[in-house]
């Protein structure tokens, strides 16, 4: 029996990757693709697919808004596709709805498909979808990223706007914020700051370095798979090897396969 699938993702490479992996599953037929939330709502209601691959971040409507517009009762089993929704991933796991974290490989894709098949073999669980949306709502509260950081310096509290931070380097259990006017030490680890800062603006390119994409100027290939990241102030920073997800966000083409 054929399974009718729908793909909604604004990245052509992501859609092509899903199609490529689905070629190994001849019982799944892609009935439609789209690249924005409004088209996803219209297509899902029109095509009535049995399985949906749904991007979390899309123009016009995000993936969660698509579910709300389609209606929880009408939404088919869904595999979410995301690049950096760190907080929401826990909600996906706890509610038995699967997700694919970009960039994903065939083994991870096949595991998600196995879980989807299990859902398709049983009655749709509307309470499960309701529970998922409630968890996402809670996660969304946690994802209100900070727009400034407070720094204790010589008995004074200094507030630094995150938009002014050009890059951040690790200093043990602390970190150093680099701004145009100087630098400040903050008593937060780089991992802790990564969770507080908006991932659409800040990218961790190395275990000890994070950059603000607003100040990114160039990326140069270096030795043995490394890259040099150049900021518009002339600062050169090294990017770790095999950071495919980071490379994609910096505008580098990921290796195929």
FENJOTA-V329852 format. One record per residue. N is the residue number from 1. PHI is phi as a letter, one per 40 degrees, with the letter a starting at -180 (NA if undefined). PSI is psi in whole degrees, -180 to 180 (none if undefined). Layout:
n=<N | N>
phi=<PHI | PHI>
psi=<PSI | PSI>
//
This chain:
n=<1 | 2 | 3 | 4 | 5 | 6 | 7 | 8 | 9 | 10 | 11 | 12 | 13 | 14 | 15 | 16 | 17 | 18 | 19 | 20 | 21 | 22 | 23 | 24 | 25 | 26 | 27 | 28 | 29 | 30 | 31 | 32 | 33 | 34 | 35 | 36 | 37 | 38 | 39 | 40 | 41 | 42 | 43 | 44 | 45 | 46 | 47 | 48 | 49 | 50 | 51 | 52 | 53 | 54 | 55 | 56 | 57 | 58 | 59 | 60 | 61 | 62 | 63 | 64 | 65 | 66 | 67 | 68 | 69 | 70 | 71 | 72 | 73 | 74 | 75 | 76 | 77 | 78 | 79 | 80 | 81 | 82 | 83 | 84 | 85 | 86 | 87 | 88 | 89 | 90 | 91 | 92 | 93 | 94 | 95 | 96 | 97 | 98 | 99 | 100 | 101 | 102 | 103 | 104 | 105 | 106 | 107 | 108 | 109 | 110 | 111 | 112 | 113 | 114 | 115 | 116 | 117 | 118 | 119 | 120 | 121 | 122 | 123 | 124 | 125 | 126 | 127 | 128 | 129 | 130 | 131 | 132 | 133 | 134 | 135 | 136 | 137 | 138 | 139 | 140 | 141 | 142 | 143 | 144 | 145 | 146 | 147 | 148 | 149 | 150 | 151 | 152 | 153 | 154 | 155 | 156 | 157 | 158 | 159 | 160 | 161 | 162 | 163 | 164 | 165 | 166 | 167 | 168 | 169 | 170 | 171 | 172 | 173 | 174 | 175 | 176 | 177 | 178 | 179 | 180 | 181 | 182 | 183 | 184 | 185 | 186 | 187 | 188 | 189 | 190 | 191 | 192 | 193 | 194 | 195 | 196 | 197 | 198 | 199 | 200 | 201 | 202 | 203 | 204 | 205 | 206 | 207 | 208 | 209 | 210 | 211 | 212 | 213 | 214 | 215 | 216 | 217 | 218 | 219 | 220 | 221 | 222 | 223 | 224 | 225 | 226 | 227 | 228 | 229 | 230 | 231 | 232 | 233 | 234 | 235 | 236 | 237 | 238 | 239 | 240 | 241 | 242 | 243 | 244 | 245 | 246 | 247 | 248 | 249 | 250 | 251 | 252 | 253 | 254 | 255 | 256 | 257>
phi=<NA | c | b | c | b | b | b | b | a | c | b | d | c | c | c | c | c | c | c | c | c | c | c | c | b | c | c | b | b | c | c | a | b | a | b | a | c | c | c | c | c | c | c | c | c | c | c | f | c | c | a | b | c | b | c | c | b | a | c | g | b | c | c | c | c | c | d | c | c | c | h | d | c | b | c | c | d | b | b | c | b | a | b | a | c | d | c | c | d | c | c | c | c | c | b | g | c | c | a | b | c | c | c | b | b | c | c | c | c | c | c | c | c | c | c | c | c | c | c | c | c | b | c | d | b | c | c | c | c | c | c | c | c | c | c | c | c | c | c | c | c | c | c | c | c | c | b | a | b | c | b | c | b | f | g | b | b | b | b | b | c | c | c | c | c | c | a | b | b | c | b | g | c | b | a | b | c | b | b | c | c | i | b | b | c | b | c | b | c | c | c | c | c | c | c | c | c | c | c | c | b | b | b | c | c | a | c | b | a | b | b | c | c | c | b | c | b | a | b | b | c | b | c | f | g | c | b | b | b | b | c | c | c | g | c | b | b | c | c | c | c | f | c | c | c | c | d | c | c | c | g | c | c | c | c | c | h>
psi=<132 | 142 | 123 | 119 | 151 | 135 | 124 | 108 | 135 | -4 | 117 | -38 | -37 | -43 | -42 | -38 | -42 | -45 | -41 | -44 | -31 | -18 | -21 | 0 | 80 | -13 | -3 | 124 | 123 | 114 | -23 | 153 | 155 | 169 | 14 | 164 | -40 | -43 | -33 | -45 | -49 | -43 | -41 | -43 | -35 | -47 | -23 | 56 | 164 | -12 | 137 | 131 | 114 | 119 | 141 | -45 | 115 | 158 | 155 | -59 | 138 | 177 | -38 | -37 | -32 | -46 | -44 | -39 | -41 | -38 | 132 | -40 | -26 | -7 | 125 | 166 | 135 | 134 | 116 | 146 | 127 | 154 | -37 | 29 | 74 | -44 | -39 | -21 | -37 | -38 | -38 | -46 | -49 | -19 | 17 | 18 | 130 | 165 | 158 | 122 | 116 | 140 | 139 | 153 | 179 | -39 | -45 | -39 | -45 | -35 | -43 | -38 | -36 | -44 | -37 | -40 | -39 | -40 | -39 | -25 | -9 | 174 | 141 | 136 | 97 | -33 | -34 | -45 | -39 | -44 | -40 | -48 | -35 | -41 | -38 | -40 | -41 | -41 | -37 | -33 | -39 | -20 | 20 | 91 | 151 | 150 | 2 | 156 | 142 | 136 | 128 | 113 | 111 | 42 | -3 | 154 | 117 | 135 | 127 | 126 | 133 | -30 | -22 | -10 | 122 | -44 | 164 | 137 | 148 | 144 | 69 | -123 | 4 | -174 | 160 | 124 | 127 | 121 | 170 | -34 | 6 | -160 | 153 | 139 | 137 | 142 | 53 | 142 | 163 | -36 | -40 | -41 | -35 | -33 | -25 | -24 | 149 | 119 | -12 | -17 | -36 | 132 | 133 | 111 | -10 | 158 | -18 | 11 | 136 | 142 | 152 | 119 | -22 | -23 | 6 | 132 | -53 | 159 | 126 | 134 | 145 | -152 | 145 | 41 | -3 | 164 | 153 | 129 | 123 | 124 | 165 | -6 | 5 | -6 | 129 | 132 | 146 | 135 | 137 | 158 | 151 | 29 | 70 | -42 | -43 | -43 | -39 | -41 | -25 | 0 | 10 | 147 | 127 | 146 | 143 | 158 | none>
//
